[in-house]
Amino acid sequence: MNITFKQVAAITDMQLLCSCHIAGAQPAGAKDIVRGLKPGDVLSLQREANNPYDPNAVQVLYSGRKIGFVPGASGNNENIPIAALLDAGKDLTVIVQETQAEGHIRVAVTLGIYIATPEAKS
């Protein structure tokens, strides 16, 4: 049975905040992890407030390993509201929405970043 990400959000009382690609230089070994991601995989986010290039930097993690960033100053600044929510202690969920091969080396990964709706906390 296939399930859409809108159905995931409805079932789990989450609201989609944004969809974005994984951005930034990937550390050693991360490219292999990114190539292995599939739609539905759950990732996590971590603030990197001391990043010398972007004070709103938000790392994307897979099993605790950094695989890139939420797009920031070089993109559409999706990281600004995400950083503010993380700084406020909000729990965000990241789900891989789509993967697309770009040649034989690179894979573009689209993420959905979700937040629990107020009804989910009652």
N, C-alpha and C positions, 0 to 999 in steps of 0.2 A: 504494500500500500504506500503510495506517495503522499506526502503531506506538504503543504505550502508553508512558507514562513508566516503568512498571515494567520494560518490555522495554529501554528506553534504559539504565536502571540496570544491568540484568543484562548487557547487551552490553558496557558500558563499565566494569564493575567499580566502580560507584558505589553508595553507600547514601544514601537520602533522609533528610535530617536533619529537615526541616520543610517544610510548605507554608504560605505566607502571602501576603497582598496587599501591593502597593506602598503605603506609607504616607507621610504628610507632605505639606507644601506643595511643589508642583512648580515648579521654576524656569522662567523664561521659555523658551518653545519646547518644554518637556518634554511638555506635554499633547499636542502633535501627534505626538511620538515614541510616547507611550503608546498613543494611538489606533491607531497603525500596527503595534503588536506583534501577533505571531501565535504560537499554540502551537508550541513547538519552538525559538523564538528563544533564543539564548544571551546572557545578560547577565553582568555582573561585579559584584563587591562591593568596597567600599573603606571602611576604618575612618575615622571622623571623631571621634577621641578628644577633640578640643578643642571639641566641640559644646557650646554653653552651656546647652542644654536637656536633654541626655542624654549622659553620659560613655560610654555603650555604643553610641552611634550608628553605624550601618552604612549607607553610601550604596549605592543600587542604580544601576548605570551601564549605559548602552547606548552602545557605541562611544566610551567615555570621557566621555560627558555624563551628569551626574547627572539622574535622572528621579524620585527619591524615596528612601525609606528602608525598611529592614527594620523592621517594627513594634516600637516600644519601649515606654516607660513609659505611653503613652496606650493601648496595646493589650495584648497578652498577653506582652510582654517576650521575644518570639522573638529579639530582637537580643542578649540577654546571652550565650547559648552561642555564637552566631555570632561575636560580637565577640571572645570568648575564643579561639576557634579561629583567627581571623584574626591576633590578637595573637601566637599561638603559631606563626605562619608556615604554617598549614595552607592548602592550595589547595582552594578551594570552587568548585563549578560551579553556576550558576544557569540554570534553563531555565524559560521561560514555559510553564505548564501549561494555562492557560485565560484567555480574555478574555471579558468580558461587558459589553455596553452597559448603562449605567444612565442612561436618558434620552438626550437628544441631545448632552449636553455631556461627561458623565463615562464613563469605561470602567474597570471593575474588572479588575485583572490578578492572577491567582494564579500565584505563583512556586513552583518546587520548588528547594530548596537541597540540593545533594548534596556528599558527600565521598568521595574514593577509598577503597575498602576496603583493608585491609592486604595482601590477596592481590594487589592491583593493583600494589603497589610492588615485589614480588619479581621 
